[in-house]
Amino acid sequence: MKRLKPPLVKIISFAIITLLNICMASANASLQNPGFENDWDGWSDTDPSAISSVAYIGNKSAKIAGSGGRIEQQVPVIADTNYRLSAYVKGAGTIGAVVGGSTHNASISDSEWRKLDVEFNSGNALSITVFGTYNGDEGRFDNFTLENLGSSGGSPGSSSCTSGSKLSIISASDDGTSDGHDPANVIDGSFASESRWSSAGVKWITMDLGYEQVIEAVDIAWYKGDQRSSFFSIETSSDNRNWMTILGSGQSSGSSSAMERYEVSDSTARYVRLTGIGNTANNWNSILEFDVIGCGEDVEDDLNPSLPPSGNFELVDWYLSVPSDNDGSGTADSIKESELSAGYENNSYFYTASDGGMVFRCPIAGYKTSNNTAYTRTELREMLRRGNTNISTKGVNENNWVFGSAPASARNAAGGVDGVLRATLAVNHVTSTGSSSQVGRVIIGQIHANDDEPLRLYYRKLPGNSLGSIYIAHQPEGGNDIWYEIIGSRSNSALNPSDGIALNEIFSYKVEVVGNTLTVTISREGKADVAKTVDMSSSGYDVSGQYQYFKVGVYNQNNTGDNNDYVQATFYVLDNSHDGYIH
């Protein structure tokens, strides 16, 4: 999602920007009593339901214990506007929204608290019904949010799109008769044999895209796909009830366990259903990964090259560090939220590209953020206080966020709980001079804590290679870095990675923290997502006093090369979100 503001922001004052942000916050916070702290105020409940003391945030949640159980609330919305409904569910449950005559929903069954998202367009509706319902077993619901994603003149992505894009799938489901290899495994980015969906007989699996989109093909990786051919059909639906066949007699090659593409009759639909009828060896249907290909959103849409970065991106909850020293402090300049969001740009370090992207550029020579920092950076630091300087930048307070596994006192004091950082970007340049241990590497995203870094996300391209690698570092509190390679190798003498990312190639990353689980996902058009999950249970960040914030941009990891050598990246999408943070 692009966090865009209309071009009018260039000519209005920061005070008006703040007022607009308050108004938008009201739109996003239109749900009453979203965490059930006031029992059923604002909600209608149908038994068997009750208020529970088992909560994700705060002290209460809603419990639905049997068939027919339901909670719902009427919510005013703006016509022809995109929304994202979210809630945390523990156990089994379904959340959704009734918009006009259509129902948009997502379901889950898990022993831990998990976040569910549903995106939809309000169409002609001025009010909707938000709900939670029974999904086969007892479930608890907490922390509902309804986020206004902006007007699109239709459903998300309908105004313009790029043919052949991989479309986002918000959930996968079946009839509940899998052998324990669940439907969600086909959209988790893993090709491991245990991460598959398997069900015997004539069985179906359905992908929910969240809203109607143009569907052109599907990519499927079959379990044991290089040993047997699987038989299947593909259907699509707009309402999950009435189905149209778009591929009648599909058959896999039997010679590959990698993704295979199957062209289908183009259709516009929200749901894609595969019905499997076994394979050449037995009657099992087993899929490792499933992608839907269609008409996806252009990342450059709506980016105006004539505006400063804050004219295209909402930057009021960030401040910027640049490697200059105009204030004479002896350290890098900090551009605070108000100045940054009022149109700040710098032709040397931070500016708008000719395609409207937000450019971060940082040479080796320059001022650093402190005497203890070894490298220069042009980097945003997340500031949930949004310009309210009465709130300190440090501490467990409204400026920072904490893990969902932190004590309740910390979750209630923080500006947000858990977090998701989404970015779409291209790395344009990396250093080509200096030590072999430093050349070509740059950090493009971080999670920073009080003193240490739960995450550093690296891109690195060596001078002799045409493609770059992606890897991460996780630093337990007070401990040493633990390294994880995602694409290619972090080695100082790495060969050209066969599946690497070239300079100026657009890709996306998603960083998600839920409790003590960190997941980093890399997405590229026409390729399967690549993900890495890190268990942070023993890392020491879920205790009282520890807080976190995201960082985005370029953090040059070379101080040994030529002074004028530099790193540069252009960002096209930037979005940060947290439970309990309404902006």
C-alpha positions, 0 to 999 in steps of 0.5 A: 500500500502506498501511503500517499497524500494528495498534491495539495499538501505542497501548498498547505501548512503543517498545521493543516496537515496535522488536522488532516491526519487527525481527521483520517485517524477518526475515520480509521478509529470509527469502530466503537470499543474495538477491544471489548474493554467496555464489555459489549458497548457498541457491539451486538452479540448472539449466543453462545458468546461472552466477554473473556478475561483472556486478552491480546491487549488490555484485559478483555476479549470476546469469546464465541463458543459454539455454532451460531455465535456472532458479534457485529457492529454497524460502522459508518464508511466513506463510499468508493473507498478501500478499507482493511479490517483487522483483528486478533483471533485466538482459537478458531474464528472468522472476521469480516464485513458485510458491504451492500450485498457482499460479504468479505471475510477471512478465517483462522484456527490457531492455538496462539493469537494471530492477526487476520486482515480483510481488505475491501472497497465500500462501493456505494455503501455509507455503512457496513457491518463488521463481524466475528463468527464461529469457525468450528471451535471456540475462539476469542477476538480482540483489537478490531481495527478498520483502516481507511486505505484511501479512494481508488475510484473502484476496488483496490487495484482497479484503476490501473495495473500491470498484467502478469503480476503476482497477486496477494492472497490473504488466506487459503482454505479447504473443507477441513479434510486435509491430513494435517498439512493445512491449506495455509502452507501453500502461501507461506513461501516455503517449498519444504516437503512438510510445508504442503497441503495434502488431501485425498480424493476429489478435494478443493482448496480456495485462495481468497484475494481479498477483493475482485481482481483480473486473473490470468494464470496460476503458478503451482509447485506440486509435492513430488512434482518431478515424480508424478503428474497431478490432475486438477481444474480451476474455477473462480468466483466473486462470492464464494458460491457461484463458480466459473470454470477457467481451466477444465482439465489441468495436468502437471508435467510430472517432471518438476517440483518447481513452480509451473504456470498454467494459463487460464481464461481471463476472469475477474473474481475474488476467489480462485479454487483448485479441485484436485482429482489425484495423480498418476500414482494415487488419489492424493492432491498435494501442493507445496506453493500456489500463486495467482497471476493477474493484473496487479497494481503499478508501484509508480502509480500516483507518484508525482515527480514534481513533489518533494518526498512528503508530497508522495509519502506520508512522513509525519511519523518519521524523522530523517538522518542525513550525513551533513552537519548544517547545525554545527553539532559535529554529528549528522543532521536530523530532520524532525517530523514537522519539517520532513512532512512539510516538504523537506528535500536535499538534492545530495541525499534525499529527493524525488526521482524522475519516476516519483520514487523517494531517493535515499543516497549516502556517500562513504564520507560524511557525518555520522549520527553519533561518535559510536557509529562507524558508518554514514546513513540517510535513513528514516527513524519511525516516530509514532508521536507524529511531531508531538515533541512533548513525548520523548523519543526514548522509552516505552511510551507513545513514540515506540512499540513493543512486542506482543509478548511483552508484559501487559503494562508495556503493551498498554504504555506503548504507541503500538504492539507488534508491527509490520513494515512494507516497502517496495524499492530498487537499490540503484548503487552500492560501493565498489571500492574498499575492503573486501569485507565491506564493499557492496553492502547496504542496510535497507531496513531495520528494527532497532531496540533500546541499544541493540537491533532485532533486525538488520536487512542487508542487500549486497552486490560484489563488484564482480557480480551482476546480481545481489544477495539479501540476508539479515542479522538478528542481534539478541539483546546484549548478544552477538549477531545471528545471521540468516541468508535469504537470497544468495550468500553474505560471503565476501567472495560469494559467486553471482547468486543465480536467483539474485536481485540486480541493481535497479530491479524493483522488489518488495520486502515485508517485515512482520513481528508477532509476539516473539516471531519475526518474519522477513519476506522478499517478493518479486514479480513473476517469482515465488516469495522467499521468507525467513522466520526467526524465533526471538523467544530467547532474545530478551526483547519481550521484557519491561523496558525494551522498546522498538522502532523501524528504520528505513533507507540506506545505511552505508556499511562501508567506511574503507572505500573512496570518500565519494563512493556511495549507496543509493536506493529508491523507494516506491511504497512505504507503510508501517503499522502496529496494533493499537496505532491508529494512523 
